[in-house]
Amino acid sequence: MVVGLICASTALAAPTGQVSVRDGRELLRDCRPWVPSGLNFYGRVIPAKWNSDPDTLAAQSSFGAANMEMVTRIAGDSVRYAVGMPFLDPQSRQYQPDYQDELAAAVKLARDRGLTVFLLMQWQGRTKVHAVETMPGPSSLRAWQALAPRFSDDLGVVFELFNEPQSVTRPDSVEWERWRQGHQAIIDALRAQGAQNVVLVDGMNGGRRLSGAPELKDPLRQVIYGVHPYIRADMNSVPEWDDYFGRFADDHVVVATEWSHFARMCEVAPVGVVRTLLGYLEHRRIGVLAYGAESQDSRLFKKTSNGRFDLTSFDGVSCTSPDAGPGEDLAKMFGRLSQSWAHTAPVSASACGLSPAHKAER
């Protein structure tokens, strides 16, 4: 089914999850204005038979249809997969040429269900490889040049270029310029290869700060931005959220590509603050891809007596209770976002910005 036909008949067709940006300012899914919702998974951040910590290995061994059921249970429309940079860079000592096949199978698992997939380039601890970059550089560039062609014929796959670039809390102009150059090089390379996928760029300070970010140039105007608004002592109120990323979202598409809540956060992130943040994000049309569904200390799901899972809740329990968590709050928020998306008329094919040359891989 060609993209143009999808846009013309969205009301009749099942979602294909293709993503574009209109006028550089509005995110669309299947040509309808869209605020993403879904879950993070790290079960494919390492290749088969690669060693890691027990939590990552457990997520790897259990990865499958149950992960997709979690997305459905929480009313999400997207998944975010961490992919291991050392195993994708052809010049890395840890390069694994067959790893792309594992990632392709994971993407197909989600895309066959109409879910949108965010692929994020992960360089951090779960790979069990010493970090060669804490800001996008030559290794992440090579990794994307190797990986992107595998998925560039499917606009239902978003490329998140580098997970959590590191910096001080308030980066100076020199740090921001490094951030800009690193991401710009990847964007230029992907467009030179012919990839038209939406690209997503994380903020600085571990994905927390977007305020002050220099503009990135994309001839297709298909760049969006990611924030990780974990509630901390310096980031737990509306004025602080405005400062870190909220005002930036007035003029840019922003997605909270990673967020969750754990019992250790309760002192600075009590229930009232958590609900205020979720309301803030929804009001500003900042989507959420929640983190930790696979984790042994997940605060999104709880195991039931029959071995399955149910959503956590803050209602009637203390913040530190083992079964407490934002699962039900997220599901309600995601449900509202889904209904809004479904009942919004699609924009025209020309405004949608999807190339008719692309076909949805279903």
C-alpha positions as CSV (number, residue, x, y, z in Angstrom):
1,M,0.0,0.0,0.0
2,V,1.6,3.3,-1.0
3,V,1.8,6.1,1.5
4,G,-0.4,8.4,-0.5
5,L,-3.2,5.9,-0.5
6,I,-2.8,5.4,3.3
7,C,-3.2,9.2,3.8
8,A,-6.3,9.3,1.6
9,S,-8.1,6.4,3.3
10,T,-6.8,6.5,6.9
11,A,-10.3,6.3,8.3
12,L,-10.9,2.9,6.6
13,A,-7.5,1.3,6.9
14,A,-5.8,-0.2,9.9
15,P,-3.0,1.9,11.4
16,T,0.4,1.4,9.7
17,G,2.2,3.6,12.1
18,Q,4.1,5.7,9.6
19,V,5.5,8.9,11.0
20,S,6.3,12.3,9.5
21,V,6.6,15.9,10.6
22,R,4.5,18.6,9.0
23,D,6.2,22.0,8.4
24,G,8.9,20.9,10.9
25,R,6.5,21.6,13.7
26,E,3.8,19.0,14.0
27,L,4.2,15.2,14.4
28,L,1.9,13.0,12.3
29,R,1.2,9.3,12.4
30,D,-0.6,7.9,9.3
31,C,-1.1,11.6,8.4
32,R,-3.0,12.4,11.7
33,P,-1.7,14.8,14.3
34,W,-0.1,12.5,16.9
35,V,1.4,12.4,20.4
36,P,3.3,9.1,20.9
37,S,2.7,6.7,23.7
38,G,4.3,3.4,24.5
39,L,7.0,1.5,26.2
40,N,10.8,1.1,26.2
41,F,12.4,-2.3,25.8
42,Y,16.1,-3.2,26.1
43,G,15.8,-6.9,25.5
44,R,17.7,-6.5,22.2
45,V,20.4,-4.1,23.3
46,I,22.9,-6.9,23.1
47,P,23.3,-9.7,20.5
48,A,22.5,-13.3,21.3
49,K,25.1,-15.0,23.5
50,W,26.6,-11.7,24.6
51,N,27.1,-11.3,28.3
52,S,25.5,-8.6,30.4
53,D,24.0,-7.9,33.8
54,P,21.2,-10.3,35.0
55,D,18.4,-7.8,34.4
56,T,19.4,-7.3,30.7
57,L,19.9,-11.0,30.2
58,A,16.5,-11.7,31.6
59,A,15.0,-9.1,29.3
60,Q,16.8,-10.7,26.4
61,S,15.6,-14.2,27.1
62,S,11.9,-13.2,27.7
63,F,11.6,-10.8,24.7
64,G,8.7,-11.6,22.4
65,A,5.0,-11.4,22.0
66,A,4.5,-10.7,25.7
67,N,6.3,-7.4,25.3
68,M,3.8,-6.4,22.6
69,E,0.9,-7.4,25.0
70,M,2.3,-5.0,27.5
71,V,2.1,-2.2,25.0
72,T,-1.5,-3.1,24.3
73,R,-2.4,-3.4,28.0
74,I,-1.1,0.2,28.6
75,A,-2.9,1.5,25.5
76,G,0.3,2.4,23.7
77,D,1.0,2.8,20.0
78,S,4.8,2.6,20.0
79,V,7.8,0.8,21.2
80,R,11.3,2.1,21.7
81,Y,14.1,-0.4,21.3
82,A,17.6,0.2,22.6
83,V,20.2,-1.1,20.1
84,G,23.8,-1.6,21.0
85,M,26.2,0.8,19.2
86,P,29.4,-1.4,19.7
87,F,27.8,-4.2,17.8
88,L,26.7,-2.1,14.9
89,D,29.8,-0.1,14.2
90,P,31.8,-2.0,11.6
91,Q,35.1,-0.7,13.0
92,S,34.3,-1.8,16.6
93,R,36.1,-4.8,18.0
94,Q,32.6,-6.0,19.2
95,Y,31.0,-5.7,15.8
96,Q,28.5,-8.5,15.2
97,P,27.3,-8.6,11.5
98,D,24.3,-10.9,12.3
99,Y,23.0,-8.5,15.0
100,Q,21.0,-6.6,12.4
101,D,19.0,-9.7,11.7
102,E,18.0,-9.9,15.4
103,L,17.0,-6.2,15.3
104,A,15.0,-6.7,12.1
105,A,13.0,-9.5,13.7
106,A,12.2,-7.3,16.7
107,V,11.1,-4.5,14.5
108,K,8.9,-6.8,12.5
109,L,7.3,-8.1,15.7
110,A,6.1,-4.6,16.5
111,R,5.4,-3.4,12.9
112,D,3.2,-6.4,12.2
113,R,1.0,-5.2,15.0
114,G,0.8,-1.7,13.5
115,L,3.1,-0.2,16.2
116,T,5.6,2.6,15.5
117,V,9.2,1.7,16.4
118,F,11.8,4.1,17.8
119,L,15.3,2.8,17.5
120,L,17.8,4.4,19.9
121,M,21.5,4.1,19.6
122,Q,22.7,2.9,23.1
123,W,26.3,3.2,24.2
124,Q,25.8,2.8,28.0
125,G,26.3,0.1,30.6
126,R,24.0,-2.6,29.5
127,T,26.2,-3.3,26.4
128,K,29.1,-4.2,28.9
129,V,31.5,-2.4,26.5
130,H,33.6,0.5,27.6
131,A,32.1,3.7,26.2
132,V,34.0,5.2,23.3
133,E,31.7,8.2,23.0
134,T,29.4,10.1,25.4
135,M,28.4,12.5,22.6
136,P,27.6,11.4,19.0
137,G,30.9,11.0,17.1
138,P,32.5,8.7,14.5
139,S,31.4,5.4,16.1
140,S,27.7,6.4,16.3
141,L,27.9,7.8,12.7
142,R,29.3,4.5,11.4
143,A,26.7,2.5,13.3
144,W,23.9,4.5,11.8
145,Q,25.4,4.3,8.3
146,A,25.4,0.5,8.7
147,L,22.0,0.2,10.3
148,A,19.7,2.8,8.7
149,P,19.5,1.2,5.2
150,R,18.0,-1.9,6.8
151,F,14.9,0.2,7.9
152,S,14.9,3.2,5.5
153,D,12.1,1.7,3.4
154,D,9.7,1.9,6.4
155,L,8.7,5.3,7.7
156,G,7.2,3.6,10.7
157,V,10.7,3.4,12.2
158,V,12.1,6.5,13.9
159,F,15.8,6.9,14.3
160,E,16.8,8.2,17.7
161,L,20.4,9.1,17.0
162,F,22.2,8.9,20.4
163,N,21.0,8.1,23.9
164,E,21.4,10.7,26.6
165,P,24.3,12.9,25.4
166,Q,26.4,13.7,28.5
167,S,27.1,17.2,29.8
168,V,26.9,19.4,32.8
169,T,23.5,20.7,33.9
170,R,23.8,23.9,32.0
171,P,26.0,23.2,28.9
172,D,28.0,26.1,27.5
173,S,28.2,27.1,23.9
174,V,31.2,24.8,23.3
175,E,29.4,21.7,24.5
176,W,26.3,22.6,22.5
177,E,28.4,23.0,19.4
178,R,29.8,19.5,19.9
179,W,26.2,18.2,20.3
180,R,25.2,20.0,17.1
181,Q,28.2,18.8,15.1
182,G,27.8,15.2,16.1
183,H,24.1,15.0,15.3
184,Q,24.4,17.1,12.2
185,A,27.0,14.7,10.8
186,I,24.6,11.7,11.3
187,I,21.6,13.6,9.8
188,D,23.7,14.6,6.7
189,A,24.9,11.0,6.2
190,L,21.4,9.5,6.5
191,R,19.9,11.9,4.0
192,A,22.9,11.3,1.7
193,Q,22.0,7.6,1.8
194,G,18.4,8.4,0.9
195,A,16.8,7.7,4.3
196,Q,13.7,9.8,4.8
197,N,12.8,8.5,8.3
198,V,12.1,11.0,11.1
199,V,15.2,11.4,13.2
200,L,15.0,12.2,16.9
201,V,17.7,14.0,18.9
202,D,18.1,13.7,22.6
203,G,18.8,16.8,24.8
204,M,22.0,17.3,26.7
205,N,22.7,16.5,30.4
206,G,21.6,12.9,29.9
207,G,18.6,13.8,27.8
208,R,17.2,16.3,30.4
209,R,17.9,19.7,28.8
210,L,16.7,21.0,25.4
211,S,16.7,24.7,26.3
212,G,19.6,26.4,24.5
213,A,19.9,23.7,21.8
214,P,21.2,25.1,18.5
215,E,19.1,24.4,15.4
216,L,19.9,21.3,13.3
217,K,19.5,21.4,9.6
218,D,17.5,18.8,7.7
219,P,16.5,19.3,4.1
220,L,13.4,17.2,4.8
221,R,12.5,19.0,8.0
222,Q,11.9,15.7,9.7
223,V,13.8,16.3,13.0
224,I,12.2,15.9,16.4
225,Y,13.6,16.0,19.9
226,G,13.7,13.8,22.9
227,V,13.7,14.5,26.7
228,H,14.0,12.2,29.7
229,P,12.2,14.1,32.4
230,Y,12.9,11.8,35.4
231,I,11.8,13.7,38.5
232,R,14.8,14.8,40.6
233,A,15.4,17.5,43.2
234,D,16.3,20.1,40.5
235,M,13.6,19.0,38.1
236,N,10.3,18.4,40.0
237,S,8.1,21.5,39.4
238,V,6.5,23.3,36.5
239,P,9.0,26.2,36.4
240,E,11.9,23.7,36.2
241,W,10.2,21.7,33.5
242,D,9.6,24.9,31.6
243,D,13.3,25.8,31.9
244,Y,14.7,22.4,30.9
245,F,12.4,21.5,28.0
246,G,8.9,23.0,28.1
247,R,9.6,26.3,26.5
248,F,11.6,24.6,23.8
249,A,8.5,22.4,23.1
250,D,6.6,25.6,22.2
251,D,8.5,25.7,18.9
252,H,9.7,22.1,18.4
253,V,8.2,18.6,18.5
254,V,9.4,17.0,21.7
255,V,8.8,13.4,23.0
256,A,9.6,12.1,26.4
257,T,11.3,9.0,25.0
258,E,12.2,7.7,28.4
259,W,10.5,8.2,31.7
260,S,9.5,6.1,34.7
261,H,9.1,6.2,38.5
262,F,10.8,3.9,41.1
263,A,10.3,3.6,44.8
264,R,13.7,5.3,45.5
265,M,12.3,8.5,43.8
266,C,9.4,8.9,46.2
267,E,11.1,11.5,48.4
268,V,11.5,14.0,45.5
269,A,8.7,12.6,43.3
270,P,5.7,11.9,45.4
271,V,2.4,10.9,43.8
272,G,1.1,14.4,43.4
273,V,4.3,15.5,41.6
274,V,4.1,12.5,39.3
275,R,0.6,13.3,38.3
276,T,1.4,16.9,37.8
277,L,4.2,16.0,35.4
278,L,2.0,13.6,33.4
279,G,-0.7,16.3,33.1
280,Y,2.0,18.8,32.1
281,L,3.3,16.5,29.3
282,E,-0.2,15.8,28.0
283,H,-1.2,19.4,28.0
284,R,1.9,20.3,26.0
285,R,1.4,17.4,23.7
286,I,4.7,15.8,24.7
287,G,4.4,12.0,24.2
288,V,5.7,9.5,26.7
289,L,7.5,6.2,26.1
290,A,7.6,4.7,29.6
291,Y,10.7,2.8,30.8
292,G,11.2,-0.2,32.9
293,A,8.5,-2.7,31.8
294,E,11.0,-5.5,31.6
295,S,12.8,-4.6,34.8
296,Q,12.6,-6.8,37.9
297,D,11.7,-3.7,39.9
298,S,9.2,-2.4,37.3
299,R,6.8,0.3,38.6
300,L,4.6,0.0,35.5
301,F,3.4,-3.6,35.8
302,K,2.9,-6.0,38.7
303,K,2.8,-9.8,38.5
304,T,-0.6,-11.4,39.1
305,S,-1.3,-14.7,40.8
306,N,-1.6,-16.5,37.5
307,G,1.9,-15.4,36.4
308,R,0.7,-12.7,34.1
309,F,0.9,-8.9,34.7
310,D,-1.4,-6.0,35.5
311,L,-1.0,-2.3,35.7
312,T,0.4,-0.7,38.9
313,S,-1.6,2.1,40.6
314,F,-0.9,4.8,43.2
315,D,-4.5,4.7,44.4
316,G,-5.0,3.4,48.0
317,V,-1.3,2.6,48.6
318,S,1.8,4.4,49.7
319,C,4.3,5.7,47.1
320,T,6.9,3.1,48.3
321,S,4.5,0.1,48.2
322,P,5.8,-2.7,46.0
323,D,2.6,-2.6,43.9
324,A,2.5,1.2,43.6
325,G,3.3,2.9,40.3
326,P,2.1,5.1,37.4
327,G,0.8,2.2,35.3
328,E,-2.9,3.1,35.5
329,D,-2.2,6.8,35.2
330,L,-0.2,6.2,32.0
331,A,-2.8,3.9,30.5
332,K,-5.5,6.5,31.1
333,M,-3.3,9.2,29.5
334,F,-2.4,7.0,26.6
335,G,-6.1,6.1,26.0
336,R,-7.0,9.7,25.8
337,L,-4.2,10.4,23.3
338,S,-5.2,7.4,21.2
339,Q,-8.8,8.5,21.1
340,S,-7.8,12.0,20.1
341,W,-5.6,10.7,17.3
342,A,-8.3,8.4,16.0
343,H,-11.0,11.1,16.0
344,T,-8.8,13.8,14.3
345,A,-9.2,14.1,10.6
346,P,-6.1,13.2,8.5
347,V,-4.2,16.0,6.7
348,S,-3.8,15.9,3.0
349,A,-1.2,13.7,1.4
350,S,0.8,16.7,0.3
351,A,0.8,18.2,3.8
352,C,1.6,14.9,5.4
353,G,5.1,14.9,4.0
354,L,5.4,11.2,3.3
355,S,7.0,10.2,0.1
356,P,4.7,8.1,-2.2
357,A,7.8,6.1,-3.1
358,H,7.8,4.5,0.3
359,K,5.7,1.4,1.1
360,A,4.7,0.3,4.6
361,E,6.4,-3.0,5.5
362,R,3.5,-4.9,6.9
